[in-house]
Amino acid sequence: MDAPIGVIDSGVGGLTVAKAMMRLLPNESIYYIGDTARCPYGPRTEQEVRQFTWQMAKALEKMNIKMLVVACNTATAVALESLQRKLSIPVIGVINAGARAAIKRTKRNEVAVLATAGTIKSAAYEKALHSLSTKVKVMPLACPTFVPLVESGEYEGQFSYDLVADGLKPLKDVSFDTVILGCTHYPIIQKQIEAAVGAGIHVVSSAEETAYHVLETLTYTNQLRTNKLAPQHVFFASGSVPIFRSIAERWLEQPNLNIQRIAF
C-alpha cells in the first residue's frame, strides 16, 4: 500500500523516530508534522496537549496516511488511547517501545527515566515498565531544559554538556544501570547525556523499538509498501521552517528535504 505513514511530534524530537523508520523501512513515505510553534508540550496542560495532538492527527488524516506514529512521549501519555479508539487506522506511541528497550538492557532492574514534566507527571513509564516486570525499580526525572536546548539547534558546544550535566545532578547519588530517553528530543543530545551519567550505564531510546513496531504492524495488516519507487517524505513545521530545516537535514543527513509550513 503506497499511502504514507504519518508521524507527529511537538517539534524536531520525532525526527529520531523518523530516522529509525527510514533505515528499517526504506520504501515507506513519511509525512511528518513538528509543532515547533507550540513546543515544548511538557509544561502544558493535558487538555492543551490532547487538543494539539488531535489537530496534527486530523491534518495528516486528510492526507490519507495509512498509519499514525505518535513520536512524542508527552502526547503518547495523554492522547494515545483516544487516538487509537477513534481513528480507523493503526496508531502507535513511543512509551511502550522505550519500556521494552529498557527491560531488555537492565541487569539490576534499576531504570532511570528522563522525560518532560508532563510525561513524568503521567507516570506512564512506571506503568509500562511495571507491566513488563514487577521487579523493576523506576527513578523518574523531569528535564525541562533539554527540549528547548534541542529546538534551539545550539546543542553541539560545551554549553550543552554543562546544561545536561546540571539537569542530571539529582541522579548523582541514585543507583541505576539503564537510562530511558523518555522524550524523542533526547537522542539528539545522547552524547551529552552519556557523558553526564558516566561509563557503564545503558542509555536507550524508543526510536529503534518504535520502528520495529511499525514494521510489525504494517506486516500484520498487509500494508507494507511494495512499490520500489523512491519514497516521498514531506515535513511540516508550525514554527520556523529555516530552523527546522537546519536541524532536520543535519540529523537525517539528507539535503534538500521537502519542508513546508503548516498552521493550526
GIWOGI-V937326 format. One record per backbone hydrogen bond with DSSP energy under -1.0 kcal/mol. CO is the residue of the C=O (numbers start at 1). NH is the residue of the N-H. E is the energy in kcal/mol with one decimal. If there is no record, write none. Layout:
CO | NH | E
CO | NH | E
This chain:
4 | 66 | -2.5
5 | 31 | -2.7
6 | 69 | -2.8
7 | 33 | -2.6
8 | 71 | -1.9
9 | 35 | -2.4
12 | 15 | -1.9
13 | 16 | -2.1
14 | 18 | -2.5
15 | 19 | -2.5
16 | 20 | -1.4
17 | 21 | -2.3
18 | 22 | -2.5
19 | 23 | -1.8
20 | 24 | -2.2
21 | 25 | -3.1
25 | 28 | -1.5
29 | 5 | -2.8
30 | 234 | -2.4
31 | 7 | -2.6
32 | 236 | -3.0
33 | 9 | -2.0
34 | 36 | -2.1
34 | 238 | -1.9
35 | 38 | -1.4
41 | 44 | -1.7
45 | 49 | -2.4
46 | 50 | -2.8
47 | 51 | -2.3
48 | 52 | -2.9
49 | 53 | -2.5
50 | 54 | -2.2
51 | 55 | -2.0
52 | 56 | -2.0
53 | 57 | -2.5
54 | 58 | -2.7
55 | 59 | -1.8
56 | 60 | -2.1
57 | 61 | -2.3
58 | 62 | -1.7
60 | 63 | -1.0
60 | 65 | -1.0
61 | 64 | -1.7
67 | 6 | -3.0
68 | 92 | -2.3
69 | 8 | -2.3
69 | 71 | -1.3
72 | 76 | -2.5
73 | 77 | -2.6
74 | 78 | -1.6
75 | 79 | -3.3
76 | 80 | -1.2
79 | 83 | -2.2
80 | 84 | -2.7
81 | 85 | -1.9
82 | 86 | -1.9
83 | 87 | -2.5
90 | 68 | -2.6
92 | 70 | -3.1
94 | 98 | -2.0
95 | 99 | -2.4
96 | 100 | -2.4
97 | 101 | -2.1
98 | 102 | -1.9
99 | 103 | -2.4
100 | 104 | -1.9
101 | 105 | -1.0
102 | 106 | -2.7
109 | 137 | -3.2
110 | 177 | -2.2
110 | 178 | -1.3
111 | 139 | -2.8
112 | 180 | -3.0
113 | 141 | -2.9
114 | 182 | -2.3
115 | 143 | -2.6
116 | 120 | -2.5
117 | 121 | -2.6
118 | 122 | -1.5
120 | 123 | -1.1
123 | 127 | -2.1
124 | 128 | -2.4
125 | 129 | -3.2
126 | 130 | -2.7
127 | 131 | -1.5
129 | 133 | -2.2
137 | 111 | -2.8
139 | 113 | -2.5
141 | 115 | -2.0
143 | 146 | -1.5
145 | 149 | -1.3
146 | 150 | -2.0
147 | 151 | -2.9
148 | 152 | -1.6
150 | 153 | -1.2
157 | 161 | -1.0
158 | 162 | -2.3
159 | 163 | -2.6
160 | 164 | -2.4
161 | 165 | -2.3
162 | 166 | -2.2
163 | 167 | -2.1
164 | 168 | -1.5
166 | 169 | -1.2
168 | 171 | -1.9
169 | 172 | -2.2
171 | 174 | -1.8
177 | 202 | -2.7
178 | 112 | -2.8
179 | 204 | -3.1
180 | 114 | -2.5
180 | 182 | -1.6
183 | 186 | -1.5
185 | 188 | -1.5
186 | 189 | -1.6
187 | 190 | -1.4
189 | 193 | -1.9
190 | 194 | -3.0
191 | 195 | -2.0
192 | 196 | -1.7
193 | 197 | -2.4
194 | 198 | -1.7
202 | 179 | -3.4
204 | 181 | -3.1
206 | 210 | -2.7
207 | 211 | -2.2
208 | 212 | -2.1
209 | 213 | -2.0
210 | 214 | -2.4
211 | 215 | -2.3
212 | 216 | -2.7
213 | 217 | -2.5
214 | 218 | -2.7
215 | 219 | -2.3
216 | 220 | -2.6
217 | 221 | -2.2
218 | 223 | -3.1
219 | 222 | -1.0
234 | 32 | -2.8
235 | 260 | -3.1
236 | 34 | -3.0
237 | 262 | -2.0
240 | 244 | -1.8
241 | 245 | -3.1
242 | 246 | -2.3
243 | 247 | -2.0
244 | 248 | -3.1
245 | 249 | -2.7
246 | 250 | -1.2
247 | 251 | -2.8
248 | 252 | -3.0
257 | 259 | -1.2
258 | 235 | -2.9
260 | 237 | -2.4
